[in-house]
Amino acid sequence: MTKIITETPRLIIREFCLSDAADVFEFNSNADVIRFVPDDQMRSIEDAEQVIKDIWLTEYKSNGYARWAVEYKATGKVIGFCGFKFETHPAVQANDIGYRLLPEYWGKGLATEAGKACIDYAKHHLQFKEVLGDVDVQNTGSSIVLQKLGFEFQTQVNHDGVLHNRYLLTL
């Protein structure tokens, strides 16, 4: 059985499992969803299976957390992810929050709802002192979500030639 991390009125936040591969492929191959992270685009369900197995399931075991599936309760469909990872990019050496939802779920407060639930979980179950959120400067929607979650702008950083706004939340 898949481990449920937390729930909100509209969402179940849970660990991914291999049977989620088609949904993971759907949101990670959508041009609008990955517009600001084009290197994350998936080209096949096998790519999705590999990310689930080699990254998320591995990080659940080694860290106790990773990106989690965001399941829409009304339909039971995985509509994206939200959660944390320890970012090892040279520009970032910290726990980072990330979220990604299918476009038809944008503008409904779901990213904020999922983010709040994940942050609350981190406050009670993880040993984080702070969480970073790095957002492409052009991704204003994601910056708004971080601000709604209580993150404060810190600085701008260069991620491989792409300027990002860095936000910080102290837990």
Secondary structure by P-SEA (a helix, b strand, c coil): ccccccccccbbbbbbcccaaaaaaaaaacccccccccccccccaaaaaaaaaccaaaaaaaccccccccccccccccccccccccccccccccbbbbbbbcccccccaaaaaaaaaaaaaaaccccccbbbbbccccaaaaaaaaaaabbbbcbbbbcccbbbbbbbbcc
